[in-house]
Amino acid sequence: MEIIWTIYFFIIGIVFGSFFNVVGLRTKKEKLFEQQRSFCPHCRHTLSARELVPIFSYLFQKGKCRHCKKRISPLYPTMEFVTGCLFAYSYTHLGFRMELLTALLMVSMFMILMVTDLKYMLIPNRVLLFFLPLFVVLRIIEPLDSWWSPWVGGFVGFSIIALIILLSRGGMGAGDMKLFGVIGIILGFPNVLLAFFFANLVGLLYSMPLIIGSKKGWKKAVPFGPAIIIGSLITYFFGEGLLAWYFELF
């Protein structure tokens, strides 16, 4: 039965992942529900049902539009697959309890923001403002070990990035600051500090090759949102185990 539920959450995840792609790509244009049907960004052809099956349509069409033969971005199936895996892992990690809803909403927010930051280098306020009250309510219903932890975590997460922005004179964006504030509520204090550590580590690992390979060098703008998201996921799912392992070494 456990396997069946895991597969179920994976399937639900890839379906929602397809929707998150649409939300992320349309958020900047403020046309989220203006166009009811998905369409090819190249030839504007309205996609049929068989062209919208998550992951499989991309594979069967060999990554190209059936009509104009232009290449489809691999971002679509990648985000669908990652969302499916994260939904399934959330279930196996947490089981059927209230915290599972927090995990699924967190993954949902992260996947939308991953698309917007990779595509537009933007973390939209409208996405954060949609999810923020949900996390506040869930942290009231399902508090962390200390009741004050989410609220201190939110303040610390917001303040850390705000301080970096001030000291670097705009080295990071206000969207990153607001995102870390929301993450602080989800993770609480001091886990938000661990997420900040992992975010910087991940950011360093993936940004260095991009900077070195760019003609702009250190002036190249690199989105930090994906690093924040990956660092926060590592902390949420593995933070306690990693901290226990670290302290055992010393």
N, C-alpha and C positions, 0 to 999 in steps of 0.2 A: 504493500500500500504506500510505503514511503517513496518508492521509485515512481509510482503513478502520480503522486502529488508533486514530486520534483519535476517530472515531465510537464505536468499541467502548468506549473508556475513558469517553466521555460517557454512554453507556447504562449501563455499570456504575456510574458515579457517581450517576445519578439513582435507580437501584435502591437503592444503599447510602444515598443521601440520605433516601429514604423510611424506611429502617430507623433512621437516626440521629434522625429526628423522633420515632419511637416511643421510642427509648432516652432521648432528652432529656426527653420529656414524662413518662415513667414513672419516671425515676431517683429523683426526690424522694419519690414515693409508695412506693418500694421494691417495686414490683410489675412488674418488668421482664419476667419470663417467666411471671408468674402467670396472666395472661390471654393465651391462645394466639392469639387472633384480634383484629384491630383492630376498633374499634367507634366509632360516632358519639358524641362527648362529650355531645351534647344528648339524643338519644332512646335511646342505648345499643344501637342496632341493630347487629348484627354485619355487617361489610361483606363484600360478595361480591368475587370476584376482579376483576370489571370495575370495581369501585369503588376498587380499590387500584392501578391502573396509574399510575405516577408521572407527574405533571404533567397528562397527558391526561385522567384521570378528573376532575380539578378543572375543566378547561376544558369538557369535555363536559357536566358537571353544573352549569355556570355558577356554580361556587363555592358550591353548596348541597347539603345532604344530600338524596338521592333520596326519603327517607321522611318526615322531619319538615320539610324545606324550610328548616331553619335554616342560616345562613351558615357556611361552613367558613373557618377562619382562613387567610389568604393566606400565613401562615408556612410551611405544608406545601409548596406547589409552589415557593415561593421558595427554600427550603433544598434541595429536590431539584434545582432548576435550577442553583443556585450550586455544589452539590457536583459535579454533572455537568461544569460548566465547569472547575472546579478540578482534577478528575481528568484531564480531557482536556488541560488546559494543563500539568499536571505531566508528562504523557507527552511532549508536544511540546517542553517545555523541557529535559527530562533524558534522554529516550530510555530504552532498556532497560538500566539499570544499577542497582546496589544502592541508590543514592541515591533512585531512584524510589519504592522501598518506604518510605523515610523520609518522603518528600513525601506519599504517599498516607495513611500513618498520621497524619501531622501534620494533614492536611486533615480526616480522619475525626474526630480528637479535637476539632479546632476546631469542626466543625459540630455535634457533640453539645453542646459547651459553649456555643455560640452560642444554641442552643435553651433550655438550662437557665437561662442568664443573662437572656435576654429574657423568658422566661416566669415564672421564679421569683426572679430576681436571685440566683442561686446557681451556684457552681462546685463541683460535688461532688468530694469526696476520692476516691470510688470510681472515678470516671472517670480522674482523674489517676494514681491508683495502678495502674490497669490498663495505661495507656500508658507510664508512666515506665520500667519495666524494659525494654520493647521499644526505646525510644530509647537507653537506656544500652547495650544489646547492639549496636544498629546503629552507634552512634558508636565502639564498640570495633572492630567489623568494618570499618566504613567511616569512618575518622577524618577530621577536618577537616585543614586545612593544618598546624596544630600540634596535637600529641597532647593538650596540656593545655587547648586552647581550649574544648571543651565543658564541662569541669569548672569552669574559671574562669568561663565564661559562666553556668553554673547558679548558682554562688555569688553572682555579681554581680547576676544577675536577681532572685534571692530577696532579697538584701540591700537593693537599691534600694527595693523596695516595702515591706520591713520598716521601713526608715528613715522612709519617708513615713507609714506607719501610726503610728509612735512620735511623730513630730513633729506630725502632724495629730490625734493622739489618736483614731484610728479613722476617718480620712477615706477610707480604702480598706479592702477586706476581705481576710481571710487567704487566701481563695480566689484572689484576684488575685496575691498574693505567691507562692503555691505554683505557680500557672500560669506566672508569669514565671520561676520556677526551672526548670521543665521546658523552657520556650522557650529559656532560656539554654543548655541542653544541646544542643538542636537547632541553634541558630544559632551558638553559640560566642561567644567574646570576640574583638573588640569589637562584633560585629554586634548583640549583645543591647542595647547602648546605642543603636544606630540604631533598633532596634525600639521601644525606650522613647520615643525622640523622636517617631517616627511615631504611636505609640499616643496620646501626649498631644495631638498635632496633630489626629488624627482625633476623639479624645474631645472636644476643644474645639469642633470644627466641628459635631458632631451634638448635643452636649449644650446648647449655648447656646440654640438655638431652643426646645428642650424646657423649659429653665429659664425663659426669658423668657415663654413661653406658659402657664406654670403659675402657679396662684394661690399656691403655696408658695414661688415664687421660688428663691433659692439653697438653700433647705431641701429642695428636691425631690431624691429619690434617683434617680440615673441609673446604670444598669449600665455598668461600665467594661470588662467582659470583651470585648464586641464591638470596642471600640477597640483593645484589646491584640491581638486576633485579626487584625484588618485590618492593624494596624501590623506585625505579625510576618510576615504573608503578603507585604506589600510588601517587607519586608527580605529575606525568603527568596528571592523570585523576582527582585527588581529592585535589591536593595541595592548590589551591586558596581557595576552600571551607573550608579546614581544617585550614588554616591560618586565614581566616575571623572568623571562630568559636572560635579559640584560642584567638584572640585579643578582641573579644566580652566578653570573660570571665574576662578579665583584663581591 
